[in-house]
Amino acid sequence: STWPSGLTLFGGAAGPPGSSVLKLTTAVNNQFGAAVLPFTPLIHAFRATFQLYIGGGTSPFYSADGFSFNLGDNFPLVITSGGEEGIAGSGLTVEFDTFDNGSGDVPGIFLKDGGGAPFGGTAFQPSQGQSVTAPGWRDVEITMNECGDVKVFYNGCQRAAGHINYVPGPTASFALAARTGAVNDNHWVKDLVITTESSRPDI
């Protein structure tokens, strides 16, 4: 597939252009990767679909650390950190968390506003674990309508839904990020399609 133009890679992210697969991390400890895609004009609603592979880690018992899909206005010019918790900046984060850090932070898919506390989601393990010997791609669909209603489908099941008051500004961008820690996973993305709407009703 052809990736959208303007994609900028950070950290260890590798792939496009010239490849159909964006590899944010490979199954190596203490890795970070991100990709940012600017969009114009104003974004008031969007639908994103892609194939996601989280798995193949070196630990038979744990996966780490996770992946995030983000829409925000003030991402850093140079991104050096972030992952499943999101990238610094205001906006929407869809967190695919695969590691239990304690203090109530459990694996699952969760919605976050500006990287804060989750406001919707489901606790489960999105990673396919060490047993995967070849990429097992999972369908992902993320939508946000003009009223701020967000839904996330993973492998055909709705895993998160909620409402966000965030309205993207003129510098809004999409970003994908992932990281590993003391244990790891591959975090790979392909077939990304983002459709946006620039009108907003009076609400």
Backbone torsions as a table, in degrees:
resi	resn	phi	psi	omega
1	SER	NA	160.0	179.2
2	THR	-98.9	125.8	179.6
3	TRP	-80.9	150.8	179.1
4	PRO	-59.1	149.9	178.6
5	SER	-71.8	157.6	178.2
6	GLY	87.0	3.7	-179.1
7	LEU	-68.5	128.6	179.0
8	THR	-117.7	130.5	-176.7
9	LEU	-103.1	146.5	179.0
10	PHE	-134.1	160.0	178.9
11	GLY	62.9	-135.6	-179.0
12	GLY	-93.3	10.1	-179.5
13	ALA	-61.1	139.5	-177.6
14	ALA	-147.7	154.8	177.8
15	GLY	142.3	-108.5	-176.7
16	PRO	-63.4	151.0	-4.1
17	PRO	-76.8	164.0	178.1
18	GLY	90.8	-0.3	178.7
19	SER	-142.1	147.9	179.1
20	SER	-86.5	-10.6	-175.5
21	VAL	-116.7	125.8	172.7
22	LEU	-91.5	115.6	179.8
23	LYS	-101.7	97.8	-179.7
24	LEU	-69.7	-44.4	170.5
25	THR	-140.2	156.7	165.9
26	THR	-105.6	175.9	-175.0
27	ALA	-78.3	69.0	178.2
28	VAL	-134.9	141.1	-178.5
29	ASN	-64.4	150.4	170.8
30	ASN	57.5	49.3	178.0
31	GLN	-110.8	154.5	175.9
32	PHE	-143.5	139.9	174.9
33	GLY	-150.9	146.9	179.1
34	ALA	-147.7	156.0	176.0
35	ALA	-140.6	130.9	-177.1
36	VAL	-117.8	135.9	-179.1
37	LEU	-128.0	105.5	177.9
38	PRO	-72.2	150.7	-179.2
39	PHE	-135.0	139.1	169.4
40	THR	-136.1	149.4	0.4
41	PRO	-79.6	-153.3	-179.7
42	LEU	-55.4	142.9	179.5
43	ILE	-107.3	118.3	175.8
44	HIS	-116.0	-12.5	175.6
45	ALA	-157.0	152.3	178.3
46	PHE	-154.9	160.5	170.6
47	ARG	-134.4	121.7	178.9
48	ALA	-117.8	131.4	174.5
49	THR	-127.6	141.9	176.6
50	PHE	-163.7	169.6	174.5
51	GLN	-103.0	133.0	-176.3
52	LEU	-125.0	133.5	174.1
53	TYR	-121.0	115.3	171.3
54	ILE	-121.2	113.9	-178.6
55	GLY	166.3	-175.0	178.4
56	GLY	76.0	19.2	-178.8
57	GLY	-68.3	167.4	-174.5
58	THR	-85.5	-14.6	-179.7
59	SER	-96.1	134.2	178.8
60	PRO	-76.9	-10.1	-173.3
61	PHE	-116.7	-25.4	-173.8
62	TYR	-131.3	153.8	171.3
63	SER	-124.2	156.8	180.0
64	ALA	-165.0	155.6	-13.5
65	ASP	-103.4	-25.3	176.4
66	GLY	145.2	-170.8	-170.6
67	PHE	-138.8	152.0	174.0
68	SER	-141.4	148.0	171.6
69	PHE	-111.8	128.2	-171.8
70	ASN	-130.3	147.1	168.4
71	LEU	-130.8	118.0	-176.0
72	GLY	-152.4	169.3	-175.3
73	ASP	-103.0	-24.9	-171.9
74	ASN	-133.6	52.6	172.8
75	PHE	-64.1	149.4	176.1
76	PRO	-60.1	150.3	178.0
77	LEU	-64.3	-35.3	174.8
78	VAL	-122.5	118.1	-176.7
79	ILE	-95.2	121.7	-176.5
80	THR	-121.3	-3.5	-178.8
81	SER	-155.4	172.6	-178.1
82	GLY	117.5	171.3	-179.4
83	GLY	177.0	-123.1	-178.9
84	GLU	-68.9	-23.5	178.3
85	GLU	-74.2	-15.4	-178.7
86	GLY	110.4	178.6	178.9
87	ILE	-109.0	141.9	-178.2
88	ALA	-53.1	134.3	-179.3
89	GLY	140.4	159.9	179.2
90	SER	-79.9	149.7	175.7
91	GLY	135.3	-159.0	-175.3
92	LEU	-98.3	132.9	170.5
93	THR	-122.1	129.7	169.1
94	VAL	-105.9	111.5	-172.7
95	GLU	-98.7	126.8	172.6
96	PHE	-108.0	89.1	-173.2
97	ASP	-91.9	130.2	-177.4
98	THR	-119.3	3.3	-176.4
99	PHE	-133.8	134.1	177.9
100	ASP	-84.8	105.0	179.8
101	ASN	-85.9	0.0	-176.5
102	GLY	87.3	177.2	178.9
103	SER	56.5	35.5	176.1
104	GLY	85.8	-1.5	178.3
105	ASP	-85.5	100.7	-175.5
106	VAL	-113.4	159.1	175.4
107	PRO	-60.6	148.5	178.1
108	GLY	157.9	-174.0	174.4
109	ILE	-114.4	123.0	-173.8
110	PHE	-136.2	151.4	174.9
111	LEU	-97.4	139.6	178.0
112	LYS	-135.1	146.4	177.5
113	ASP	-105.6	109.1	-179.7
114	GLY	65.3	27.3	178.9
115	GLY	78.1	10.3	-178.3
116	GLY	-83.8	-151.4	-178.3
117	ALA	-68.9	146.7	178.6
118	PRO	-61.4	142.4	175.9
119	PHE	-119.8	12.6	176.2
120	GLY	173.5	147.5	177.4
121	GLY	153.9	-175.3	-177.0
122	THR	-135.2	132.4	175.6
123	ALA	-83.1	119.4	174.1
124	PHE	-169.3	175.3	-178.5
125	GLN	-99.0	106.6	179.4
126	PRO	-72.9	-20.4	-178.3
127	SER	-75.1	146.6	175.9
128	GLN	-87.6	-6.0	173.5
129	GLY	78.7	-174.9	-174.6
130	GLN	-69.3	-24.1	-171.8
131	SER	-68.3	-15.1	-178.6
132	VAL	-75.4	118.2	-179.6
133	THR	-97.3	-12.2	175.8
134	ALA	-142.1	150.6	-176.8
135	PRO	-52.8	123.0	175.1
136	GLY	-105.3	91.7	-172.5
137	TRP	-72.4	140.9	178.1
138	ARG	-120.7	136.6	178.1
139	ASP	-72.7	135.3	174.8
140	VAL	-126.4	134.9	172.7
141	GLU	-132.3	126.5	178.6
142	ILE	-125.8	127.5	179.4
143	THR	-129.3	145.7	169.6
144	MET	-135.5	120.8	-179.5
145	ASN	-88.4	179.6	-174.4
146	GLU	-66.8	-16.4	179.5
147	CYS	-92.4	-3.6	179.4
148	GLY	92.0	14.4	177.3
149	ASP	-84.5	125.9	-175.0
150	VAL	-115.5	137.9	174.9
151	LYS	-135.2	144.7	179.4
152	VAL	-130.8	125.7	174.6
153	PHE	-113.1	134.1	179.3
154	TYR	-130.6	119.8	-179.8
155	ASN	55.6	38.2	176.2
156	GLY	87.2	-6.3	-178.2
157	CYS	-111.6	137.6	174.1
158	GLN	-73.2	121.5	-175.3
159	ARG	-113.4	-14.6	-180.0
160	ALA	-154.4	144.9	175.5
161	ALA	-156.6	142.4	178.8
162	GLY	-178.7	179.2	-178.8
163	HIS	-119.4	135.5	178.2
164	ILE	-124.9	139.5	-180.0
165	ASN	-88.1	-2.1	-179.4
166	TYR	-63.6	131.8	174.1
167	VAL	-118.1	114.2	-178.0
168	PRO	-58.0	140.2	178.3
169	GLY	-95.7	-171.5	-174.5
170	PRO	-69.1	-15.3	179.6
171	THR	-106.2	16.5	-176.0
172	ALA	-62.5	141.6	177.6
173	SER	-137.0	157.3	170.1
174	PHE	-95.8	149.2	178.1
175	ALA	-146.2	142.9	173.3
176	LEU	-116.3	138.8	-178.8
177	ALA	-147.6	155.7	176.8
178	ALA	-158.6	158.6	175.4
179	ARG	-153.0	162.4	172.8
180	THR	-123.7	168.4	179.9
181	GLY	-134.8	-125.7	178.9
182	ALA	-72.4	-17.5	167.2
183	VAL	-128.1	177.0	-166.3
184	ASN	-153.3	174.4	173.6
185	ASP	-156.4	161.0	161.9
186	ASN	-77.8	138.3	173.4
187	HIS	-126.6	99.1	-173.5
188	TRP	-123.4	147.5	-178.5
189	VAL	-133.5	141.3	172.2
190	LYS	-147.2	167.4	176.0
191	ASP	56.5	43.0	178.9
192	LEU	-75.6	126.2	174.9
193	VAL	-131.8	123.2	178.0
194	ILE	-121.4	123.4	176.3
195	THR	-112.8	128.9	-176.4
196	THR	-120.6	157.2	172.9
197	GLU	-124.3	140.5	-174.5
198	SER	-110.4	4.2	177.0
199	SER	-98.6	154.5	179.5
200	ARG	-143.1	130.0	-179.9
201	PRO	-72.5	161.0	174.9
202	ASP	-76.9	106.6	-178.4
203	ILE	-130.4	NA	NA
